[in-house]
């Protein structure tokens, strides 16, 4: 089943995509949505496009279709996903062993 229009290499129009999704397996559905979503996300956030697209694909299918139809909704969700990624990265950095060692007081582990 082709996921893109023949000849142009463009994502399917939303109504055609919705019809194709109804007849596809869950794996095919994710692929079709991802192929349509990724180029739009990449225009907004090139560096993290794959990760953000994966995050958005975790949403309900109807929500993802809405993002494909609404550039403003997509922009807001991409910004939200980027904030989550930044937050997780900051948390992981704060929990690094070097930071934990640096925060120890000299008196914390001294035996009297």
N, C-alpha and C positions, 0 to 999 in steps of 0.2 A: 504494500500500500504506500504510494508516494505521499510524503509529508509536505512537499512544497509544490507550488504550481510549476508545471513543465515549462522549460525554456527561460524563465526569468530568474529563477533562484530566489524568489521572494517568499516570505512566509505566507501561509494560506490566509485568505480573508476569514474573519471571525465566524461568520455563519457556516462556512465550509469546514472550518476547524471544529466547531461545536458538533457538527454532524459526524465528522470523522472520529471524534472522541467517543461518541456514543457507540460506535462499532469496533472499538479498539480494546486491546487488553490493557491492564493497568500500566505495564511497562511501556507499551506503545503510546499510551496517553501521556505519560511523563516525558517521553522523547518528543512527541509533537508539541507539547506545551513549551518544553525547553528550547526547541528549535525556533519557536516563534518569539519567546521571551528574551533569549540571550542577546540578540542584536539590539533590542531596545534598551536593555540594561547596560550593554557595553557603551552605548552612546552617552549614558549618564555617568557611568563609573567604569572606566577601562581596566584599572588595576585589579579590581576585585569582582569583575563581572561574573566569572564562573561561580565563585563562592556565593555571591548575592543571588544569582539565578537559582542555585541549589536551595538556598534558604526560602526563596519565594515559591519554589515548587512544592514545598512542604505544606503550603496553604491549601485550602479547599479549592477544587477545580473551578467552581463558579467565581471565586475571588480572583483566581489567576486570569480567567477570561476577562473579568472586569478591568484588571490591570492592563491587559492587552488593548482594551478599548479606550482607556482613559489615561492619557499621558500624565495628567496631574496626580492621579491616584498612584500610578507607577512611580513617579518621582518621589512622592511621600513615602512609599514603602521601601524604596531603595535607600532613602535617607535613614529610615528607621533601621533597616538591616545593617547599614554601615555603622550606625551608633552602637548596635549590639556587638558587632565585630570589634570596634574600638574598645568597648567596655570589657569584653572578654580578654583582649590583648593586654589591656592595662592591668586587669586582675591577675593574669598569668605572670606578667612581669613583676608585679608586687609580691607574688608568692614564690619567686625564684629563690633557690638556696642562697645565692649571694646576698640578696636583700634580707633574708632571714638571719644570716650570720651578722650582717652589718647592724642589725637592729638589737642584737644581744648586748646587754650590759656586761662589763667586765666582772661585776659582782654576781651575776646570775648563776654561774656554775662553780664558784669558788668553794672549796671545802675548808671549813674552819678547823 
